[in-house]
Amino acid sequence: MRWRRRGGRRGPGRQPGRSGRAGSRRPWGRDVDGKNGASEGFDCSSLVQYAYWPSTRLPRTAAAQYAATSHRPIARDQLRPGDLLFWSRRGGDIYHVGLYAGDGQVLHAPRTGRNVEVQSLTEAMPARDFLGATRA
């Protein structure tokens, strides 16, 4: 993984610990095109993938991450930091994934060109599109 430091210099990503990055507090990347994987930073699914690597290997897309973890559904009142949150339109294609950050907050890469953000679960994406949560 490559990242860009302030000032435009590039460098290799840090080697992660065995526990992954899901609980760490740090600035995250931005400006990514998840469809072709070209650019810097994260789209929603690569952020989740990066947060868990190498302790848990997750697939690349939000839909594939849901398929890989849907056998472990989590009720909203049982959410723990690091749980995966998914959104889809009318129960169809899954279009977004984020990480539960605790206290009703989600850590996610909202869309291309925006920084990774922590937002309330009710503000992150349309409530009607919330599909559910899983545990990786």
OpenMM code with the backbone's topology and positions (N, CA, C; nanometers):
from openmm import Vec3, app, unit

residues = "MET ARG TRP ARG ARG ARG GLY GLY ARG ARG GLY PRO GLY ARG GLN PRO GLY ARG SER GLY ARG ALA GLY SER ARG ARG PRO TRP GLY ARG ASP VAL ASP GLY LYS ASN GLY ALA SER GLU GLY PHE ASP CYS SER SER LEU VAL GLN TYR ALA TYR TRP PRO SER THR ARG LEU PRO ARG THR ALA ALA ALA GLN TYR ALA ALA THR SER HIS ARG PRO ILE ALA ARG ASP GLN LEU ARG PRO GLY ASP LEU LEU PHE TRP SER ARG ARG GLY GLY ASP ILE TYR HIS VAL GLY LEU TYR ALA GLY ASP GLY GLN VAL LEU HIS ALA PRO ARG THR GLY ARG ASN VAL GLU VAL GLN SER LEU THR GLU ALA MET PRO ALA ARG ASP PHE LEU GLY ALA THR ARG ALA".split()
positions = [
    Vec3(0.0855, -0.1169, 0.0000),
    Vec3(0.0000, 0.0000, 0.0000),
    Vec3(0.0897, 0.1226, 0.0000),
    Vec3(0.0507, 0.2233, -0.0719),
    Vec3(0.1260, 0.3482, -0.0785),
    Vec3(0.0395, 0.4583, -0.0209),
    Vec3(0.1038, 0.5573, 0.0332),
    Vec3(0.0326, 0.6709, 0.0891),
    Vec3(0.1088, 0.7967, 0.0571),
    Vec3(0.0424, 0.9068, 0.0709),
    Vec3(0.1066, 1.0348, 0.0439),
    Vec3(0.1117, 1.1143, 0.1738),
    Vec3(0.2328, 1.1561, 0.2085),
    Vec3(0.2503, 1.2408, 0.3262),
    Vec3(0.2143, 1.3836, 0.2926),
    Vec3(0.1906, 1.4629, 0.3955),
    Vec3(0.1729, 1.6056, 0.3718),
    Vec3(0.2977, 1.6555, 0.3019),
    Vec3(0.2802, 1.7421, 0.2056),
    Vec3(0.3929, 1.7905, 0.1283),
    Vec3(0.4152, 1.7107, 0.0020),
    Vec3(0.3374, 1.6047, -0.0192),
    Vec3(0.3415, 1.5331, -0.1450),
    Vec3(0.4408, 1.4201, -0.1550),
    Vec3(0.5214, 1.3936, -0.0528),
    Vec3(0.6177, 1.2843, -0.0623),
    Vec3(0.5475, 1.1516, -0.0425),
    Vec3(0.5949, 1.0519, -0.1139),
    Vec3(0.5360, 0.9188, -0.1021),
    Vec3(0.6237, 0.8318, -0.0131),
    Vec3(0.5635, 0.7308, 0.0444),
    Vec3(0.6387, 0.6356, 0.1250),
    Vec3(0.5590, 0.5090, 0.1417),
    Vec3(0.6249, 0.4042, 0.1868),
    Vec3(0.5538, 0.2785, 0.2069),
    Vec3(0.4645, 0.2868, 0.3289),
    Vec3(0.3566, 0.2119, 0.3262),
    Vec3(0.2689, 0.2062, 0.4429),
    Vec3(0.3383, 0.1356, 0.5578),
    Vec3(0.2979, 0.1636, 0.6784),
    Vec3(0.3543, 0.0962, 0.7949),
    Vec3(0.3124, -0.0489, 0.7949),
    Vec3(0.3980, -0.1314, 0.8460),
    Vec3(0.3604, -0.2708, 0.8633),
    Vec3(0.2626, -0.2790, 0.9792),
    Vec3(0.1479, -0.3391, 0.9599),
    Vec3(0.0473, -0.3438, 1.0654),
    Vec3(0.0829, -0.4447, 1.1729),
    Vec3(0.0258, -0.4255, 1.2899),
    Vec3(0.0388, -0.5228, 1.3970),
    Vec3(-0.0515, -0.6417, 1.3711),
    Vec3(-0.0376, -0.7434, 1.4492),
    Vec3(-0.1179, -0.8637, 1.4294),
    Vec3(-0.2661, -0.8376, 1.4510),
    Vec3(-0.3007, -0.7367, 1.5252),
    Vec3(-0.4418, -0.7122, 1.5536),
    Vec3(-0.5102, -0.6264, 1.4491),
    Vec3(-0.4414, -0.5885, 1.3446),
    Vec3(-0.5009, -0.5025, 1.2431),
    Vec3(-0.5059, -0.3587, 1.2892),
    Vec3(-0.5896, -0.2779, 1.2248),
    Vec3(-0.5946, -0.1355, 1.2528),
    Vec3(-0.7329, -0.0886, 1.2950),
    Vec3(-0.8265, -0.1773, 1.3106),
    Vec3(-0.9654, -0.1371, 1.3312),
    Vec3(-0.9852, -0.0499, 1.4543),
    Vec3(-0.9031, -0.0636, 1.5554),
    Vec3(-0.9213, 0.0164, 1.6752),
    Vec3(-0.8293, 0.1359, 1.6854),
    Vec3(-0.7458, 0.1593, 1.5845),
    Vec3(-0.6475, 0.2669, 1.5953),
    Vec3(-0.7085, 0.4018, 1.5623),
    Vec3(-0.6537, 0.5052, 1.6215),
    Vec3(-0.6972, 0.6416, 1.5915),
    Vec3(-0.5845, 0.7083, 1.5139),
    Vec3(-0.6093, 0.7398, 1.3884),
    Vec3(-0.5092, 0.8027, 1.3032),
    Vec3(-0.5800, 0.8669, 1.1853),
    Vec3(-0.5148, 0.9616, 1.1200),
    Vec3(-0.5753, 1.0176, 0.9992),
    Vec3(-0.5740, 0.9128, 0.8885),
    Vec3(-0.6759, 0.9143, 0.8059),
    Vec3(-0.6870, 0.8178, 0.6977),
    Vec3(-0.6833, 0.8907, 0.5641),
    Vec3(-0.6630, 0.8139, 0.4584),
    Vec3(-0.6455, 0.8695, 0.3252),
    Vec3(-0.7727, 0.9180, 0.2597),
    Vec3(-0.7573, 0.9661, 0.1374),
    Vec3(-0.8708, 1.0136, 0.0595),
    Vec3(-0.8369, 1.0024, -0.0880),
    Vec3(-0.9290, 1.0444, -0.1733),
    Vec3(-0.9101, 1.0487, -0.3180),
    Vec3(-0.8764, 0.9123, -0.3769),
    Vec3(-0.9748, 0.8267, -0.3857),
    Vec3(-0.9526, 0.6937, -0.4415),
    Vec3(-1.0659, 0.6581, -0.5372),
    Vec3(-1.0334, 0.5823, -0.6379),
    Vec3(-1.1331, 0.5279, -0.7291),
    Vec3(-1.1372, 0.3779, -0.7051),
    Vec3(-1.2326, 0.3330, -0.6268),
    Vec3(-1.2383, 0.1933, -0.5870),
    Vec3(-1.2645, 0.0966, -0.6999),
    Vec3(-1.3204, 0.1421, -0.8089),
    Vec3(-1.3529, 0.0497, -0.9173),
    Vec3(-1.2286, -0.0039, -0.9860),
    Vec3(-1.1263, 0.0800, -1.0006),
    Vec3(-1.0062, 0.0298, -1.0667),
    Vec3(-0.8865, 0.0245, -0.9739),
    Vec3(-0.9044, 0.0668, -0.8483),
    Vec3(-0.7982, 0.0576, -0.7500),
    Vec3(-0.6837, 0.1539, -0.7715),
    Vec3(-0.6949, 0.2438, -0.8676),
    Vec3(-0.5853, 0.3348, -0.8981),
    Vec3(-0.6020, 0.4640, -0.8204),
    Vec3(-0.5077, 0.5000, -0.7441),
    Vec3(-0.4983, 0.6277, -0.6758),
    Vec3(-0.4469, 0.6074, -0.5352),
    Vec3(-0.4691, 0.7060, -0.4515),
    Vec3(-0.4198, 0.7037, -0.3148),
    Vec3(-0.5376, 0.7050, -0.2204),
    Vec3(-0.5150, 0.6617, -0.0991),
    Vec3(-0.6196, 0.6676, 0.0009),
    Vec3(-0.7132, 0.5495, -0.0085),
    Vec3(-0.8380, 0.5724, 0.0290),
    Vec3(-0.9330, 0.4628, 0.0421),
    Vec3(-1.0686, 0.4972, -0.0163),
    Vec3(-1.1336, 0.3947, -0.0705),
    Vec3(-1.2778, 0.4002, -0.0861),
    Vec3(-1.3323, 0.3226, 0.0338),
    Vec3(-1.4630, 0.3077, 0.0445),
    Vec3(-1.5204, 0.2493, 0.1661),
    Vec3(-1.4703, 0.1079, 0.1930),
    Vec3(-1.4692, 0.0231, 0.0921),
    Vec3(-1.4323, -0.1164, 0.1153),
    Vec3(-1.2827, -0.1348, 0.1359),
    Vec3(-1.1998, -0.0536, 0.0704),
    Vec3(-1.0556, -0.0673, 0.0930),
    Vec3(-1.0176, -0.0168, 0.2318),
    Vec3(-1.0900, 0.0810, 0.2850),
    Vec3(-1.0673, 0.1260, 0.4224),
    Vec3(-1.0926, 0.0110, 0.5196),
    Vec3(-1.2037, -0.0590, 0.5023),
    Vec3(-1.2370, -0.1720, 0.5886),
    Vec3(-1.1341, -0.2833, 0.5711),
    Vec3(-1.0982, -0.3121, 0.4480),
    Vec3(-0.9992, -0.4151, 0.4194),
    Vec3(-0.8666, -0.3813, 0.4882),
    Vec3(-0.8237, -0.2574, 0.4772),
    Vec3(-0.6984, -0.2110, 0.5366),
    Vec3(-0.7039, -0.2154, 0.6892),
    Vec3(-0.8179, -0.1817, 0.7461),
    Vec3(-0.8314, -0.1805, 0.8916),
    Vec3(-0.8121, -0.3196, 0.9514),
    Vec3(-0.8493, -0.4225, 0.8800),
    Vec3(-0.8405, -0.5586, 0.9318),
    Vec3(-0.7166, -0.6351, 0.8877),
    Vec3(-0.6488, -0.5896, 0.7852),
    Vec3(-0.5330, -0.6624, 0.7342),
    Vec3(-0.4176, -0.6505, 0.8312),
    Vec3(-0.3343, -0.7496, 0.8583),
    Vec3(-0.3346, -0.8843, 0.8030),
    Vec3(-0.4064, -0.9857, 0.8898),
    Vec3(-0.4601, -0.9437, 1.0046),
    Vec3(-0.5210, -1.0414, 1.0952),
    Vec3(-0.6446, -1.1075, 1.0354),
    Vec3(-0.7200, -1.0336, 0.9561),
    Vec3(-0.8377, -1.0876, 0.8887),
    Vec3(-0.8333, -1.0423, 0.7438),
    Vec3(-0.8347, -1.1359, 0.6540),
    Vec3(-0.8319, -1.1033, 0.5112),
    Vec3(-0.9751, -1.0903, 0.4610),
    Vec3(-1.0113, -0.9696, 0.4205),
    Vec3(-1.1453, -0.9442, 0.3675),
    Vec3(-1.1380, -0.9220, 0.2173),
    Vec3(-1.2434, -0.9577, 0.1440),
    Vec3(-1.2464, -0.9317, -0.0003),
    Vec3(-1.2446, -0.7821, -0.0300),
    Vec3(-1.2315, -0.7466, -0.1552),
    Vec3(-1.2096, -0.6087, -0.1974),
    Vec3(-1.3341, -0.5201, -0.1982),
    Vec3(-1.4499, -0.5722, -0.2353),
    Vec3(-1.5674, -0.4857, -0.2513),
    Vec3(-1.6612, -0.4962, -0.1310),
    Vec3(-1.7464, -0.3952, -0.1136),
    Vec3(-1.8436, -0.3959, -0.0041),
    Vec3(-1.9359, -0.5174, -0.0144),
    Vec3(-1.9826, -0.5485, -0.1341),
    Vec3(-2.0720, -0.6634, -0.1523),
    Vec3(-2.0017, -0.7937, -0.1163),
    Vec3(-1.8774, -0.8085, -0.1576),
    Vec3(-1.8019, -0.9298, -0.1260),
    Vec3(-1.7707, -0.9379, 0.0237),
    Vec3(-1.7478, -0.8236, 0.0874),
    Vec3(-1.7245, -0.8228, 0.2319),
    Vec3(-1.8507, -0.8660, 0.3062),
    Vec3(-1.9657, -0.8213, 0.2582),
    Vec3(-2.0916, -0.8645, 0.3197),
    Vec3(-2.1097, -1.0152, 0.3016),
    Vec3(-2.0857, -1.0639, 0.1813),
    Vec3(-2.1007, -1.2072, 0.1547),
    Vec3(-2.0077, -1.2894, 0.2447),
    Vec3(-1.8876, -1.2389, 0.2691),
    Vec3(-1.7895, -1.3114, 0.3499),
    Vec3(-1.8204, -1.3082, 0.4995),
    Vec3(-1.9010, -1.2114, 0.5440),
    Vec3(-1.9263, -1.1966, 0.6881),
    Vec3(-2.0738, -1.2085, 0.7260),
    Vec3(-2.1624, -1.2264, 0.6296),
    Vec3(-2.3069, -1.2248, 0.6571),
    Vec3(-2.3526, -1.3403, 0.7452),
    Vec3(-2.2714, -1.4422, 0.7607),
    Vec3(-2.3068, -1.5531, 0.8499),
    Vec3(-2.2889, -1.5144, 0.9972),
    Vec3(-2.2376, -1.3928, 1.0225),
    Vec3(-2.2227, -1.3411, 1.1591),
    Vec3(-2.2976, -1.2087, 1.1737),
    Vec3(-2.4295, -1.2083, 1.1580),
    Vec3(-2.5039, -1.0822, 1.1696),
    Vec3(-2.5024, -1.0320, 1.3142),
    Vec3(-2.5065, -0.9010, 1.3278),
    Vec3(-2.5035, -0.8374, 1.4589),
    Vec3(-2.6243, -0.7445, 1.4705),
    Vec3(-2.7003, -0.7606, 1.5779),
    Vec3(-2.8130, -0.6703, 1.6037),
    Vec3(-2.7587, -0.5323, 1.6402),
    Vec3(-2.8341, -0.4307, 1.6093),
    Vec3(-2.7893, -0.2932, 1.6335),
    Vec3(-2.7535, -0.2682, 1.7798),
    Vec3(-2.8269, -0.3284, 1.8710),
    Vec3(-2.7981, -0.3067, 2.0133),
    Vec3(-2.6790, -0.3889, 2.0632),
    Vec3(-2.6200, -0.4702, 1.9761),
    Vec3(-2.5029, -0.5511, 2.0111),
    Vec3(-2.3754, -0.5037, 1.9408),
    Vec3(-2.3814, -0.3894, 1.8727),
    Vec3(-2.2658, -0.3407, 1.7971),
    Vec3(-2.1463, -0.3143, 1.8877),
    Vec3(-2.0275, -0.3506, 1.8366),
    Vec3(-1.9009, -0.3214, 1.9034),
    Vec3(-1.8106, -0.2496, 1.8040),
    Vec3(-1.7194, -0.1652, 1.8524),
    Vec3(-1.6261, -0.0993, 1.7603),
    Vec3(-1.5554, -0.2015, 1.6719),
    Vec3(-1.5496, -0.1704, 1.5437),
    Vec3(-1.4890, -0.2596, 1.4458),
    Vec3(-1.5889, -0.3431, 1.3683),
    Vec3(-1.7146, -0.3488, 1.4130),
    Vec3(-1.8159, -0.4226, 1.3363),
    Vec3(-1.8376, -0.3537, 1.2020),
    Vec3(-1.8717, -0.4327, 1.1012),
    Vec3(-1.8930, -0.3810, 0.9665),
    Vec3(-2.0394, -0.3413, 0.9493),
    Vec3(-2.0630, -0.2239, 0.8921),
    Vec3(-2.1974, -0.1714, 0.8676),
    Vec3(-2.2181, -0.1613, 0.7172),
    Vec3(-2.3328, -0.2072, 0.6680),
    Vec3(-2.3581, -0.2120, 0.5239),
    Vec3(-2.4853, -0.1372, 0.4857),
    Vec3(-2.4804, -0.0773, 0.3668),
    Vec3(-2.5958, -0.0077, 0.3105),
    Vec3(-2.6219, -0.0593, 0.1697),
    Vec3(-2.7514, -0.0717, 0.1357),
    Vec3(-2.7910, -0.1119, 0.0004),
    Vec3(-2.9202, -0.0397, -0.0354),
    Vec3(-2.9462, -0.0308, -0.1630),
    Vec3(-3.0707, 0.0322, -0.2090),
    Vec3(-3.1798, -0.0735, -0.2208),
    Vec3(-3.2823, -0.0574, -0.1391),
    Vec3(-3.3994, -0.1465, -0.1422),
    Vec3(-3.3616, -0.2945, -0.1329),
    Vec3(-3.2610, -0.3251, -0.0533),
    Vec3(-3.2202, -0.4638, -0.0362),
    Vec3(-3.1460, -0.5217, -0.1544),
    Vec3(-3.1123, -0.4388, -0.2525),
    Vec3(-3.0400, -0.4842, -0.3713),
    Vec3(-2.8896, -0.4762, -0.3515),
    Vec3(-2.8224, -0.4227, -0.4513),
    Vec3(-2.6768, -0.4152, -0.4481),
    Vec3(-2.6272, -0.3355, -0.3282),
    Vec3(-2.5283, -0.3902, -0.2607),
    Vec3(-2.4657, -0.3206, -0.1486),
    Vec3(-2.3733, -0.2145, -0.2062),
    Vec3(-2.3924, -0.0917, -0.1625),
    Vec3(-2.3125, 0.0177, -0.2187),
    Vec3(-2.2174, 0.0828, -0.1192),
    Vec3(-2.2250, 0.0458, 0.0096),
    Vec3(-2.1375, 0.1129, 0.1057),
    Vec3(-2.1132, 0.0252, 0.2276),
    Vec3(-1.9919, 0.0371, 0.2822),
    Vec3(-1.9548, -0.0307, 0.4060),
    Vec3(-1.8757, 0.0672, 0.4915),
    Vec3(-1.8938, 0.0579, 0.6208),
    Vec3(-1.8180, 0.1384, 0.7160),
    Vec3(-1.7880, 0.0555, 0.8392),
    Vec3(-1.7107, 0.1130, 0.9295),
    Vec3(-1.6739, 0.0470, 1.0542),
    Vec3(-1.7434, 0.1156, 1.1710),
    Vec3(-1.8076, 0.0376, 1.2552),
    Vec3(-1.8690, 0.0955, 1.3737),
    Vec3(-1.7579, 0.1454, 1.4648),
    Vec3(-1.7696, 0.2701, 1.5105),
    Vec3(-1.6661, 0.3329, 1.5929),
    Vec3(-1.7073, 0.3437, 1.7393),
    Vec3(-1.8270, 0.2983, 1.7737),
    Vec3(-1.8770, 0.3094, 1.9100),
    Vec3(-1.9637, 0.4327, 1.9263),
    Vec3(-2.0465, 0.4332, 2.0286),
    Vec3(-2.1321, 0.5475, 2.0613),
    Vec3(-2.2167, 0.5963, 1.9440),
    Vec3(-2.2669, 0.5038, 1.8618),
    Vec3(-2.3532, 0.5418, 1.7501),
    Vec3(-2.2807, 0.6084, 1.6347),
    Vec3(-2.1481, 0.5927, 1.6273),
    Vec3(-2.0671, 0.6569, 1.5237),
    Vec3(-2.0139, 0.5533, 1.4247),
    Vec3(-1.9915, 0.5964, 1.3018),
    Vec3(-1.9341, 0.5114, 1.1982),
    Vec3(-1.8118, 0.5807, 1.1381),
    Vec3(-1.7048, 0.5028, 1.1185),
    Vec3(-1.5846, 0.5484, 1.0483),
    Vec3(-1.5986, 0.4987, 0.9057),
    Vec3(-1.5954, 0.5899, 0.8089),
    Vec3(-1.6146, 0.5461, 0.6703),
    Vec3(-1.5530, 0.6452, 0.5728),
    Vec3(-1.5338, 0.5979, 0.4510),
    Vec3(-1.4899, 0.6809, 0.3390),
    Vec3(-1.6157, 0.7108, 0.2588),
    Vec3(-1.6762, 0.8282, 0.2798),
    Vec3(-1.8094, 0.8534, 0.2247),
    Vec3(-1.8177, 0.8527, 0.0729),
    Vec3(-1.7207, 0.9107, 0.0047),
    Vec3(-1.7206, 0.9085, -0.1424),
    Vec3(-1.5902, 0.9674, -0.1926),
    Vec3(-1.5614, 0.9432, -0.3173),
    Vec3(-1.4389, 0.9913, -0.3795),
    Vec3(-1.4238, 1.1415, -0.3595),
    Vec3(-1.3041, 1.1816, -0.3214),
    Vec3(-1.2746, 1.3231, -0.3038),
    Vec3(-1.2973, 1.3745, -0.1634),
    Vec3(-1.3534, 1.2915, -0.0756),
    Vec3(-1.3746, 1.3328, 0.0637),
    Vec3(-1.2856, 1.2511, 0.1553),
    Vec3(-1.2422, 1.3132, 0.2619),
    Vec3(-1.1622, 1.2425, 0.3615),
    Vec3(-1.2461, 1.1386, 0.4328),
    Vec3(-1.1788, 1.0425, 0.4897),
    Vec3(-1.2446, 0.9474, 0.5776),
    Vec3(-1.3009, 1.0261, 0.6945),
    Vec3(-1.4227, 0.9909, 0.7363),
    Vec3(-1.4927, 1.0673, 0.8389),
    Vec3(-1.5490, 0.9763, 0.9468),
    Vec3(-1.5684, 1.0337, 1.0633),
    Vec3(-1.6472, 0.9707, 1.1686),
    Vec3(-1.7753, 1.0518, 1.1769),
    Vec3(-1.8879, 0.9851, 1.1557),
    Vec3(-2.0189, 1.0498, 1.1586),
    Vec3(-2.1145, 0.9648, 1.2407),
    Vec3(-2.2242, 1.0255, 1.2813),
    Vec3(-2.3263, 0.9458, 1.3493),
    Vec3(-2.3858, 0.8483, 1.2477),
    Vec3(-2.4266, 0.7356, 1.2964),
    Vec3(-2.4848, 0.6323, 1.2104),
    Vec3(-2.6055, 0.6853, 1.1349),
    Vec3(-2.6797, 0.7755, 1.1959),
    Vec3(-2.7989, 0.8298, 1.1311),
    Vec3(-2.7664, 0.9315, 1.0227),
    Vec3(-2.6468, 0.9894, 1.0241),
    Vec3(-2.6083, 1.0893, 0.9238),
    Vec3(-2.5175, 1.0341, 0.8147),
    Vec3(-2.4560, 0.9195, 0.8378),
    Vec3(-2.3551, 0.8679, 0.7455),
    Vec3(-2.4117, 0.8367, 0.6070),
    Vec3(-2.5221, 0.7686, 0.6025),
    Vec3(-2.5882, 0.7288, 0.4784),
    Vec3(-2.7383, 0.7294, 0.5068),
    Vec3(-2.8226, 0.7236, 0.4036),
    Vec3(-2.9671, 0.7239, 0.4291),
    Vec3(-3.0098, 0.6070, 0.5184),
    Vec3(-3.0858, 0.6372, 0.6226),
    Vec3(-3.1307, 0.5342, 0.7171),
    Vec3(-3.2101, 0.4248, 0.6469),
    Vec3(-3.2882, 0.4609, 0.5451),
    Vec3(-3.3700, 0.3610, 0.4752),
    Vec3(-3.2831, 0.2582, 0.4025),
    Vec3(-3.1569, 0.2932, 0.3748),
    Vec3(-3.0669, 0.2034, 0.3028),
    Vec3(-2.9836, 0.1137, 0.3944),
    Vec3(-2.9923, 0.1341, 0.5259),
    Vec3(-2.9105, 0.0535, 0.6172),
    Vec3(-2.9530, -0.0924, 0.6079),
    Vec3(-2.8598, -0.1777, 0.5675),
    Vec3(-2.8881, -0.3204, 0.5499),
    Vec3(-2.8665, -0.3976, 0.6791),
    Vec3(-2.7588, -0.3660, 0.7486),
    Vec3(-2.7296, -0.4373, 0.8723),
    Vec3(-2.5821, -0.4365, 0.9033),
    Vec3(-2.5472, -0.5119, 1.0073),
    Vec3(-2.4095, -0.5169, 1.0557),
    Vec3(-2.3638, -0.6614, 1.0661),
    Vec3(-2.2344, -0.6808, 1.0490),
    Vec3(-2.1732, -0.8119, 1.0661),
    Vec3(-2.0443, -0.7944, 1.1454),
    Vec3(-1.9909, -0.9054, 1.1901),
    Vec3(-1.8631, -0.9037, 1.2611),
    Vec3(-1.7629, -0.9827, 1.1787),
    Vec3(-1.6476, -0.9235, 1.1550),
    Vec3(-1.5435, -0.9896, 1.0739),
    Vec3(-1.4724, -1.0965, 1.1546),
] * unit.nanometer
topology = app.Topology()
chain = topology.addChain("A")
for resn in residues:
    res = topology.addResidue(resn, chain)
    for name in ("N", "CA", "C"):
        topology.addAtom(name, app.Element.getBySymbol(name[0]), res)
